[in-house]
Every structure is written in C-alpha cells, then in structure tokens.
Amino acid sequence: MWEPGSIFKVITWAAGLDSGTISPGTTVYDGRSTRVGGRVIQNYDRMGHGWVTMTDGLAQSLNTVAAFISTSVGKETFYTYVQRFGLGI
C-alpha cells in the first residue's frame, strides 16, 4: 500500500520535466518546510536535506521539492498535466 501523495509525486516530476521547468540536475535548497497556498509543507521525516537535485528529491520522496516543482510549473499548467494523466476530470 502506498500513500497517494507519494504516487502523485511522479505526476509532479513528469509535469516539471515535460514542461522544461526542471531537469534531473536542477537543484533546490530543502530547508525542511515551505509554505504553499497558506499551508506548511514538510517532508515525511520533518528534516531539511540541504541542496538537493530533482533526482535526489524524487529518490527521497521530498514533499518540499514536489512543492517547488508544482509551484514553478504554475497552477494552470500543473492542472493541465494532472488532467492529461486522467485525474480531476
């Protein structure tokens, strides 16, 4: 059994890669948490991991990196990708 959020990360990374917003080597600083839409997003282990690549972020299933990607892609574009995967229709 898998957490839905962990499975959804694959869609997030696909959107980021396909749209050209990120590449596997794109780096971001993971400081343990980030705020998106008024909510605090934290990693599963409640720890920051410092500078990580997108590859590291996916391998470690980091929520903060997923939040970075989805906000970088933008709401409208991200939702378009979600729909293209057959969700939210």
C-alpha positions in Angstrom: 0.0 0.0 0.0 1.3 3.4 -1.0 0.5 6.9 0.1 -1.4 8.8 -2.6 0.9 11.8 -2.2 3.9 9.7 -2.9 2.4 8.3 -6.1 1.3 11.8 -7.1 4.9 12.9 -7.0 5.6 11.0 -10.2 3.0 13.2 -11.9 4.6 16.3 -10.4 8.1 15.4 -11.7 6.7 14.4 -15.1 5.0 17.8 -15.4 8.2 19.6 -14.4 10.4 17.6 -16.8 8.0 17.6 -19.8 7.3 21.3 -19.5 11.0 22.1 -19.3 10.7 23.7 -15.9 13.2 21.4 -14.3 15.9 18.9 -15.4 17.2 16.0 -13.3 20.1 18.1 -12.2 18.2 21.2 -11.2 19.0 22.0 -7.6 16.8 23.5 -4.8 17.5 24.1 -1.2 15.4 21.9 1.1 15.1 23.7 4.4 12.7 21.3 6.0 9.4 23.1 5.1 7.9 25.5 2.7 4.6 27.4 2.5 2.2 26.9 -0.4 -1.3 28.4 -0.5 -1.2 29.2 3.2 -0.2 25.7 4.2 3.1 24.5 5.5 4.5 21.6 3.5 7.0 19.4 5.4 9.0 16.3 4.5 8.0 12.9 5.8 10.9 12.9 8.2 10.4 16.6 9.3 14.0 17.3 8.3 15.7 19.5 5.8 18.1 17.9 3.4 20.1 21.0 2.2 20.9 21.4 -1.5 19.3 18.5 -3.5 18.8 17.7 -7.2 15.5 16.8 -8.6 16.8 13.3 -8.9 17.6 13.3 -5.1 14.2 14.8 -4.3 12.3 12.1 -6.2 14.5 9.3 -4.8 13.9 10.6 -1.2 10.3 11.5 -1.9 10.7 15.0 -0.6 7.5 16.9 -0.3 9.3 20.3 -0.3 10.9 19.5 -3.7 7.5 18.4 -5.1 6.0 21.7 -3.9 8.9 23.6 -5.6 8.2 21.9 -8.9 4.4 22.3 -8.8 4.6 26.0 -8.0 7.4 26.5 -10.6 5.3 24.9 -13.3 2.3 27.1 -12.3 -1.2 26.3 -11.3 -2.8 26.2 -14.8 0.0 24.2 -16.4 0.2 21.8 -13.5 -3.6 21.2 -13.6 -3.3 20.6 -17.4 -0.8 17.8 -16.7 -3.0 16.3 -13.9 -5.8 16.2 -16.4 -3.6 14.6 -19.1 -2.9 11.8 -16.6 -6.7 11.3 -16.4 -7.2 12.9 -13.0 -9.5 15.7 -11.9 -11.8 15.3 -14.8 
